[in-house]
């Protein structure tokens, strides 16, 4: 099958991981992000121009929506930049979402 040189402007993917609970047991989680798809040159330019900016700032620029994120009362939490920044206060979430974005935005080897 041939590849098209034009691809969609957005990409949706799951971010998966675990967090330890109070007993030290890994509790799995996942949520989905819908992001603006930057090409490789745009990503490199953004990382160079924002060398002092954080991964959280990068995510705030590209994330457009999410699902699977809930508030303390277990109700779906709407996507806003403030809510994204609150989610990213959990250690490791921003780095995990950033690495997943970089993996999912581009081509991968098919098994």
MIKEFI-925426 format. One record per atom (N, C-alpha, C): y, z, x; atom name; residue in three letters. Coordinates in nm, 3 decimals, padded with zeros to 5 digits. Example, Ala and Ser with C-alpha at 12.3 -4.5 7.8 and 13.67 -1.06 7.14 Angstrom:
+---------+---------+---------+------+------+
:       v :       w :       u : atom : type :
+---------+---------+---------+------+------+
: -00.569 :  00.780 :  01.319 :    N :  ALA :
: -00.450 :  00.780 :  01.230 :   CA :  ALA :
: -00.330 :  00.780 :  01.320 :    C :  ALA :
: -00.225 :  00.708 :  01.285 :    N :  SER :
: -00.106 :  00.714 :  01.367 :   CA :  SER :
:  00.003 :  00.787 :  01.290 :    C :  SER :
+---------+---------+---------+------+------+
This chain:
+---------+---------+---------+------+------+
:       v :       w :       u : atom : type :
+---------+---------+---------+------+------+
: -00.118 :  00.000 :  00.084 :    N :  UNK :
:  00.000 :  00.000 :  00.000 :   CA :  UNK :
:  00.124 :  00.000 :  00.089 :    C :  UNK :
:  00.220 : -00.082 :  00.058 :    N :  UNK :
:  00.344 : -00.093 :  00.135 :   CA :  UNK :
:  00.435 :  00.025 :  00.107 :    C :  UNK :
:  00.530 :  00.049 :  00.195 :    N :  UNK :
:  00.629 :  00.155 :  00.175 :   CA :  UNK :
:  00.763 :  00.090 :  00.142 :    C :  UNK :
:  00.835 :  00.152 :  00.050 :    N :  UNK :
:  00.968 :  00.105 :  00.016 :   CA :  UNK :
:  01.069 :  00.173 :  00.108 :    C :  UNK :
:  01.172 :  00.101 :  00.145 :    N :  UNK :
:  01.274 :  00.157 :  00.233 :   CA :  UNK :
:  01.370 :  00.248 :  00.156 :    C :  UNK :
:  01.372 :  00.237 :  00.024 :    N :  UNK :
:  01.458 :  00.321 : -00.060 :   CA :  UNK :
:  01.371 :  00.425 : -00.130 :    C :  UNK :
:  01.408 :  00.552 : -00.118 :    N :  UNK :
:  01.333 :  00.659 : -00.184 :   CA :  UNK :
:  01.429 :  00.740 : -00.269 :    C :  UNK :
:  01.376 :  00.829 : -00.349 :    N :  UNK :
:  01.459 :  00.906 : -00.443 :   CA :  UNK :
:  01.560 :  00.994 : -00.369 :    C :  UNK :
:  01.668 :  01.026 : -00.439 :    N :  UNK :
:  01.774 :  01.109 : -00.382 :   CA :  UNK :
:  01.742 :  01.258 : -00.385 :    C :  UNK :
:  01.638 :  01.295 : -00.459 :    N :  UNK :
:  01.599 :  01.436 : -00.467 :   CA :  UNK :
:  01.452 :  01.450 : -00.432 :    C :  UNK :
:  01.414 :  01.570 : -00.399 :    N :  UNK :
:  01.275 :  01.604 : -00.371 :   CA :  UNK :
:  01.247 :  01.741 : -00.432 :    C :  UNK :
:  01.131 :  01.755 : -00.496 :    N :  UNK :
:  01.090 :  01.883 : -00.555 :   CA :  UNK :
:  00.962 :  01.927 : -00.484 :    C :  UNK :
:  00.956 :  02.056 : -00.450 :    N :  UNK :
:  00.841 :  02.108 : -00.378 :   CA :  UNK :
:  00.826 :  02.257 : -00.404 :    C :  UNK :
:  00.706 :  02.307 : -00.377 :    N :  UNK :
:  00.677 :  02.450 : -00.390 :   CA :  UNK :
:  00.696 :  02.519 : -00.256 :    C :  UNK :
:  00.750 :  02.638 : -00.263 :    N :  UNK :
:  00.758 :  02.728 : -00.148 :   CA :  UNK :
:  00.656 :  02.837 : -00.176 :    C :  UNK :
:  00.560 :  02.855 : -00.086 :    N :  UNK :
:  00.452 :  02.951 : -00.107 :   CA :  UNK :
:  00.448 :  03.050 :  00.008 :    C :  UNK :
:  00.414 :  03.174 : -00.026 :    N :  UNK :
:  00.401 :  03.276 :  00.077 :   CA :  UNK :
:  00.342 :  03.403 :  00.021 :    C :  UNK :
:  00.352 :  03.508 :  00.098 :    N :  UNK :
:  00.308 :  03.641 :  00.054 :   CA :  UNK :
:  00.412 :  03.743 :  00.095 :    C :  UNK :
:  00.417 :  03.850 :  00.019 :    N :  UNK :
:  00.497 :  03.968 :  00.052 :   CA :  UNK :
:  00.407 :  04.090 :  00.040 :    C :  UNK :
:  00.419 :  04.181 :  00.132 :    N :  UNK :
:  00.339 :  04.304 :  00.125 :   CA :  UNK :
:  00.398 :  04.397 :  00.019 :    C :  UNK :
:  00.309 :  04.458 : -00.060 :    N :  UNK :
:  00.354 :  04.558 : -00.157 :   CA :  UNK :
:  00.358 :  04.695 : -00.091 :    C :  UNK :
:  00.385 :  04.798 : -00.172 :    N :  UNK :
:  00.400 :  04.934 : -00.117 :   CA :  UNK :
:  00.270 :  04.987 : -00.056 :    C :  UNK :
:  00.155 :  04.928 : -00.092 :    N :  UNK :
:  00.027 :  04.969 : -00.035 :   CA :  UNK :
: -00.012 :  04.885 :  00.086 :    C :  UNK :
:  00.074 :  04.791 :  00.124 :    N :  UNK :
:  00.045 :  04.706 :  00.239 :   CA :  UNK :
: -00.044 :  04.588 :  00.206 :    C :  UNK :
: -00.061 :  04.560 :  00.078 :    N :  UNK :
: -00.145 :  04.449 :  00.035 :   CA :  UNK :
: -00.059 :  04.324 :  00.016 :    C :  UNK :
: -00.106 :  04.211 :  00.069 :    N :  UNK :
: -00.034 :  04.086 :  00.052 :   CA :  UNK :
: -00.034 :  04.044 : -00.094 :    C :  UNK :
:  00.084 :  04.019 : -00.148 :    N :  UNK :
:  00.100 :  03.970 : -00.284 :   CA :  UNK :
:  00.152 :  03.827 : -00.276 :    C :  UNK :
:  00.074 :  03.729 : -00.324 :    N :  UNK :
:  00.118 :  03.590 : -00.315 :   CA :  UNK :
:  00.235 :  03.561 : -00.409 :    C :  UNK :
:  00.317 :  03.466 : -00.370 :    N :  UNK :
:  00.426 :  03.419 : -00.456 :   CA :  UNK :
:  00.442 :  03.269 : -00.434 :    C :  UNK :
:  00.503 :  03.205 : -00.531 :    N :  UNK :
:  00.547 :  03.068 : -00.513 :   CA :  UNK :
:  00.659 :  03.040 : -00.610 :    C :  UNK :
:  00.745 :  02.950 : -00.572 :    N :  UNK :
:  00.853 :  02.902 : -00.658 :   CA :  UNK :
:  00.883 :  02.760 : -00.615 :    C :  UNK :
:  00.945 :  02.684 : -00.704 :    N :  UNK :
:  00.977 :  02.544 : -00.675 :   CA :  UNK :
:  01.126 :  02.525 : -00.656 :    C :  UNK :
:  01.160 :  02.439 : -00.563 :    N :  UNK :
:  01.299 :  02.401 : -00.539 :   CA :  UNK :
:  01.314 :  02.252 : -00.564 :    C :  UNK :
:  01.425 :  02.215 : -00.624 :    N :  UNK :
:  01.466 :  02.075 : -00.634 :   CA :  UNK :
:  01.587 :  02.061 : -00.544 :    C :  UNK :
:  01.577 :  01.970 : -00.448 :    N :  UNK :
:  01.681 :  01.959 : -00.346 :   CA :  UNK :
:  01.730 :  01.815 : -00.331 :    C :  UNK :
:  01.853 :  01.806 : -00.283 :    N :  UNK :
:  01.907 :  01.677 : -00.241 :   CA :  UNK :
:  01.826 :  01.633 : -00.119 :    C :  UNK :
:  01.782 :  01.509 : -00.120 :    N :  UNK :
:  01.705 :  01.457 : -00.007 :   CA :  UNK :
:  01.802 :  01.397 :  00.095 :    C :  UNK :
:  01.811 :  01.461 :  00.210 :    N :  UNK :
:  01.891 :  01.406 :  00.320 :   CA :  UNK :
:  01.799 :  01.323 :  00.408 :    C :  UNK :
:  01.853 :  01.217 :  00.467 :    N :  UNK :
:  01.772 :  01.142 :  00.562 :   CA :  UNK :
:  01.780 :  01.213 :  00.698 :    C :  UNK :
:  01.703 :  01.163 :  00.794 :    N :  UNK :
:  01.695 :  01.233 :  00.923 :   CA :  UNK :
:  01.829 :  01.240 :  00.995 :    C :  UNK :
:  01.909 :  01.134 :  00.985 :    N :  UNK :
:  02.042 :  01.138 :  01.048 :   CA :  UNK :
:  02.133 :  01.239 :  00.981 :    C :  UNK :
:  02.127 :  01.248 :  00.848 :    N :  UNK :
:  02.211 :  01.345 :  00.775 :   CA :  UNK :
:  02.170 :  01.488 :  00.810 :    C :  UNK :
:  02.040 :  01.512 :  00.819 :    N :  UNK :
:  01.994 :  01.646 :  00.855 :   CA :  UNK :
:  02.042 :  01.684 :  00.994 :    C :  UNK :
:  02.026 :  01.592 :  01.091 :    N :  UNK :
:  02.070 :  01.620 :  01.228 :   CA :  UNK :
:  02.221 :  01.644 :  01.234 :    C :  UNK :
:  02.297 :  01.562 :  01.162 :    N :  UNK :
:  02.443 :  01.578 :  01.161 :   CA :  UNK :
:  02.482 :  01.713 :  01.101 :    C :  UNK :
:  02.416 :  01.750 :  00.993 :    N :  UNK :
:  02.448 :  01.878 :  00.927 :   CA :  UNK :
:  02.413 :  01.996 :  01.018 :    C :  UNK :
:  02.300 :  01.986 :  01.085 :    N :  UNK :
:  02.261 :  02.095 :  01.176 :   CA :  UNK :
:  02.355 :  02.103 :  01.296 :    C :  UNK :
:  02.401 :  01.988 :  01.346 :    N :  UNK :
:  02.495 :  01.988 :  01.460 :   CA :  UNK :
:  02.632 :  02.039 :  01.416 :    C :  UNK :
:  02.681 :  01.989 :  01.304 :    N :  UNK :
:  02.817 :  02.025 :  01.262 :   CA :  UNK :
:  02.825 :  02.169 :  01.212 :    C :  UNK :
:  02.711 :  02.223 :  01.171 :    N :  UNK :
:  02.712 :  02.359 :  01.120 :   CA :  UNK :
:  02.632 :  02.450 :  01.212 :    C :  UNK :
:  02.649 :  02.431 :  01.341 :    N :  UNK :
:  02.569 :  02.508 :  01.436 :   CA :  UNK :
:  02.591 :  02.658 :  01.422 :    C :  UNK :
:  02.708 :  02.698 :  01.374 :    N :  UNK :
:  02.733 :  02.839 :  01.352 :   CA :  UNK :
:  02.697 :  02.884 :  01.211 :    C :  UNK :
:  02.665 :  02.789 :  01.124 :    N :  UNK :
:  02.627 :  02.822 :  00.987 :   CA :  UNK :
:  02.480 :  02.865 :  00.984 :    C :  UNK :
:  02.444 :  02.932 :  00.878 :    N :  UNK :
:  02.308 :  02.983 :  00.867 :   CA :  UNK :
:  02.218 :  02.886 :  00.792 :    C :  UNK :
:  02.090 :  02.913 :  00.798 :    N :  UNK :
:  01.992 :  02.839 :  00.720 :   CA :  UNK :
:  02.024 :  02.854 :  00.571 :    C :  UNK :
:  02.072 :  02.971 :  00.534 :    N :  UNK :
:  02.107 :  02.996 :  00.393 :   CA :  UNK :
:  02.220 :  02.902 :  00.350 :    C :  UNK :
:  02.318 :  02.879 :  00.436 :    N :  UNK :
:  02.426 :  02.785 :  00.404 :   CA :  UNK :
:  02.371 :  02.644 :  00.389 :    C :  UNK :
:  02.278 :  02.604 :  00.475 :    N :  UNK :
:  02.215 :  02.473 :  00.465 :   CA :  UNK :
:  02.147 :  02.460 :  00.329 :    C :  UNK :
:  02.068 :  02.562 :  00.291 :    N :  UNK :
:  01.998 :  02.559 :  00.163 :   CA :  UNK :
:  02.097 :  02.555 :  00.046 :    C :  UNK :
:  02.205 :  02.631 :  00.057 :    N :  UNK :
:  02.305 :  02.631 : -00.051 :   CA :  UNK :
:  02.366 :  02.492 : -00.070 :    C :  UNK :
:  02.371 :  02.413 :  00.036 :    N :  UNK :
:  02.425 :  02.277 :  00.027 :   CA :  UNK :
:  02.326 :  02.179 : -00.035 :    C :  UNK :
:  02.196 :  02.201 : -00.018 :    N :  UNK :
:  02.098 :  02.100 : -00.063 :   CA :  UNK :
:  02.021 :  02.138 : -00.188 :    C :  UNK :
:  02.003 :  02.266 : -00.217 :    N :  UNK :
:  01.926 :  02.306 : -00.335 :   CA :  UNK :
:  02.009 :  02.280 : -00.460 :    C :  UNK :
:  01.947 :  02.213 : -00.557 :    N :  UNK :
:  02.015 :  02.180 : -00.682 :   CA :  UNK :
:  01.958 :  02.257 : -00.801 :    C :  UNK :
:  01.833 :  02.301 : -00.793 :    N :  UNK :
:  01.770 :  02.373 : -00.904 :   CA :  UNK :
:  01.645 :  02.442 : -00.852 :    C :  UNK :
:  01.587 :  02.528 : -00.936 :    N :  UNK :
:  01.463 :  02.594 : -00.901 :   CA :  UNK :
:  01.387 :  02.631 : -01.026 :    C :  UNK :
:  01.262 :  02.671 : -01.007 :    N :  UNK :
:  01.182 :  02.732 : -01.113 :   CA :  UNK :
:  01.089 :  02.832 : -01.048 :    C :  UNK :
:  01.044 :  02.929 : -01.129 :    N :  UNK :
:  00.952 :  03.028 : -01.077 :   CA :  UNK :
:  01.018 :  03.148 : -01.011 :    C :  UNK :
:  01.150 :  03.162 : -01.026 :    N :  UNK :
:  01.221 :  03.277 : -00.972 :   CA :  UNK :
:  01.259 :  03.366 : -01.090 :    C :  UNK :
:  01.225 :  03.494 : -01.081 :    N :  UNK :
:  01.247 :  03.586 : -01.193 :   CA :  UNK :
:  01.333 :  03.704 : -01.150 :    C :  UNK :
:  01.398 :  03.766 : -01.250 :    N :  UNK :
:  01.480 :  03.883 : -01.223 :   CA :  UNK :
:  01.395 :  04.009 : -01.229 :    C :  UNK :
:  01.458 :  04.125 : -01.216 :    N :  UNK :
:  01.386 :  04.253 : -01.215 :   CA :  UNK :
:  01.311 :  04.279 : -01.345 :    C :  UNK :
:  01.354 :  04.218 : -01.455 :    N :  UNK :
:  01.288 :  04.236 : -01.585 :   CA :  UNK :
:  01.184 :  04.128 : -01.611 :    C :  UNK :
:  01.148 :  04.051 : -01.508 :    N :  UNK :
:  01.047 :  03.945 : -01.516 :   CA :  UNK :
:  01.089 :  03.828 : -01.604 :    C :  UNK :
:  01.220 :  03.808 : -01.617 :    N :  UNK :
:  01.273 :  03.695 : -01.694 :   CA :  UNK :
:  01.316 :  03.585 : -01.596 :    C :  UNK :
:  01.299 :  03.457 : -01.635 :    N :  UNK :
:  01.343 :  03.349 : -01.546 :   CA :  UNK :
:  01.490 :  03.363 : -01.508 :    C :  UNK :
:  01.515 :  03.348 : -01.381 :    N :  UNK :
:  01.651 :  03.360 : -01.328 :   CA :  UNK :
:  01.709 :  03.221 : -01.311 :    C :  UNK :
:  01.825 :  03.193 : -01.372 :    N :  UNK :
:  01.883 :  03.060 : -01.358 :   CA :  UNK :
:  01.928 :  03.035 : -01.213 :    C :  UNK :
:  01.924 :  02.909 : -01.174 :    N :  UNK :
:  01.970 :  02.875 : -01.041 :   CA :  UNK :
:  02.123 :  02.880 : -01.035 :    C :  UNK :
:  02.174 :  02.955 : -00.942 :    N :  UNK :
:  02.314 :  02.954 : -00.903 :   CA :  UNK :
:  02.316 :  02.976 : -00.752 :    C :  UNK :
:  02.425 :  02.942 : -00.687 :    N :  UNK :
:  02.433 :  02.968 : -00.544 :   CA :  UNK :
:  02.422 :  03.117 : -00.515 :    C :  UNK :
:  02.486 :  03.201 : -00.597 :    N :  UNK :
:  02.478 :  03.345 : -00.576 :   CA :  UNK :
:  02.334 :  03.396 : -00.588 :    C :  UNK :
:  02.260 :  03.343 : -00.689 :    N :  UNK :
:  02.120 :  03.385 : -00.704 :   CA :  UNK :
:  02.035 :  03.335 : -00.587 :    C :  UNK :
:  02.064 :  03.215 : -00.536 :    N :  UNK :
:  01.993 :  03.165 : -00.419 :   CA :  UNK :
:  02.019 :  03.256 : -00.299 :    C :  UNK :
:  02.143 :  03.294 : -00.280 :    N :  UNK :
:  02.176 :  03.383 : -00.167 :   CA :  UNK :
:  02.110 :  03.519 : -00.184 :    C :  UNK :
:  02.099 :  03.567 : -00.308 :    N :  UNK :
:  02.031 :  03.695 : -00.334 :   CA :  UNK :
:  01.882 :  03.682 : -00.299 :    C :  UNK :
:  01.819 :  03.573 : -00.339 :    N :  UNK :
:  01.678 :  03.551 : -00.306 :   CA :  UNK :
:  01.659 :  03.547 : -00.155 :    C :  UNK :
:  01.751 :  03.483 : -00.086 :    N :  UNK :
:  01.740 :  03.468 :  00.060 :   CA :  UNK :
:  01.765 :  03.598 :  00.136 :    C :  UNK :
:  01.804 :  03.703 :  00.067 :    N :  UNK :
:  01.817 :  03.834 :  00.132 :   CA :  UNK :
:  01.681 :  03.898 :  00.158 :    C :  UNK :
:  01.576 :  03.846 :  00.092 :    N :  UNK :
:  01.440 :  03.891 :  00.124 :   CA :  UNK :
:  01.407 :  03.832 :  00.260 :    C :  UNK :
:  01.377 :  03.917 :  00.358 :    N :  UNK :
:  01.351 :  03.865 :  00.493 :   CA :  UNK :
:  01.241 :  03.758 :  00.492 :    C :  UNK :
:  01.270 :  03.647 :  00.558 :    N :  UNK :
:  01.175 :  03.540 :  00.575 :   CA :  UNK :
:  01.182 :  03.429 :  00.470 :    C :  UNK :
:  01.241 :  03.456 :  00.354 :    N :  UNK :
:  01.245 :  03.355 :  00.247 :   CA :  UNK :
:  01.327 :  03.233 :  00.289 :    C :  UNK :
:  01.445 :  03.254 :  00.344 :    N :  UNK :
:  01.530 :  03.141 :  00.383 :   CA :  UNK :
:  01.461 :  03.054 :  00.487 :    C :  UNK :
:  01.402 :  03.115 :  00.587 :    N :  UNK :
:  01.333 :  03.038 :  00.692 :   CA :  UNK :
:  01.214 :  02.962 :  00.634 :    C :  UNK :
:  01.139 :  03.026 :  00.544 :    N :  UNK :
:  01.024 :  02.961 :  00.482 :   CA :  UNK :
:  01.069 :  02.842 :  00.397 :    C :  UNK :
:  01.174 :  02.860 :  00.316 :    N :  UNK :
:  01.225 :  02.751 :  00.232 :   CA :  UNK :
:  01.280 :  02.637 :  00.319 :    C :  UNK :
:  01.348 :  02.670 :  00.427 :    N :  UNK :
:  01.404 :  02.568 :  00.517 :   CA :  UNK :
:  01.293 :  02.487 :  00.583 :    C :  UNK :
:  01.193 :  02.555 :  00.637 :    N :  UNK :
:  01.080 :  02.484 :  00.701 :   CA :  UNK :
:  01.007 :  02.396 :  00.600 :    C :  UNK :
:  00.989 :  02.448 :  00.478 :    N :  UNK :
:  00.920 :  02.370 :  00.375 :   CA :  UNK :
:  01.003 :  02.248 :  00.338 :    C :  UNK :
:  01.136 :  02.264 :  00.327 :    N :  UNK :
:  01.224 :  02.150 :  00.299 :   CA :  UNK :
:  01.206 :  02.043 :  00.405 :    C :  UNK :
:  01.213 :  02.081 :  00.532 :    N :  UNK :
:  01.202 :  01.983 :  00.641 :   CA :  UNK :
:  01.067 :  01.911 :  00.638 :    C :  UNK :
:  00.962 :  01.981 :  00.597 :    N :  UNK :
:  00.830 :  01.919 :  00.587 :   CA :  UNK :
:  00.822 :  01.825 :  00.467 :    C :  UNK :
:  00.874 :  01.870 :  00.353 :    N :  UNK :
:  00.855 :  01.796 :  00.228 :   CA :  UNK :
:  00.952 :  01.681 :  00.209 :    C :  UNK :
:  01.064 :  01.681 :  00.277 :    N :  UNK :
:  01.164 :  01.575 :  00.258 :   CA :  UNK :
:  01.121 :  01.444 :  00.323 :    C :  UNK :
:  01.028 :  01.450 :  00.415 :    N :  UNK :
:  00.989 :  01.330 :  00.488 :   CA :  UNK :
:  00.845 :  01.288 :  00.465 :    C :  UNK :
:  00.805 :  01.190 :  00.540 :    N :  UNK :
:  00.671 :  01.137 :  00.531 :   CA :  UNK :
:  00.572 :  01.229 :  00.602 :    C :  UNK :
:  00.447 :  01.229 :  00.552 :    N :  UNK :
:  00.341 :  01.310 :  00.613 :   CA :  UNK :
:  00.217 :  01.223 :  00.625 :    C :  UNK :
:  00.130 :  01.261 :  00.716 :    N :  UNK :
:  00.004 :  01.191 :  00.731 :   CA :  UNK :
: -00.084 :  01.218 :  00.610 :    C :  UNK :
: -00.149 :  01.115 :  00.561 :    N :  UNK :
: -00.240 :  01.129 :  00.448 :   CA :  UNK :
: -00.380 :  01.159 :  00.500 :    C :  UNK :
: -00.444 :  01.258 :  00.440 :    N :  UNK :
: -00.580 :  01.294 :  00.481 :   CA :  UNK :
: -00.682 :  01.203 :  00.420 :    C :  UNK :
+---------+---------+---------+------+------+
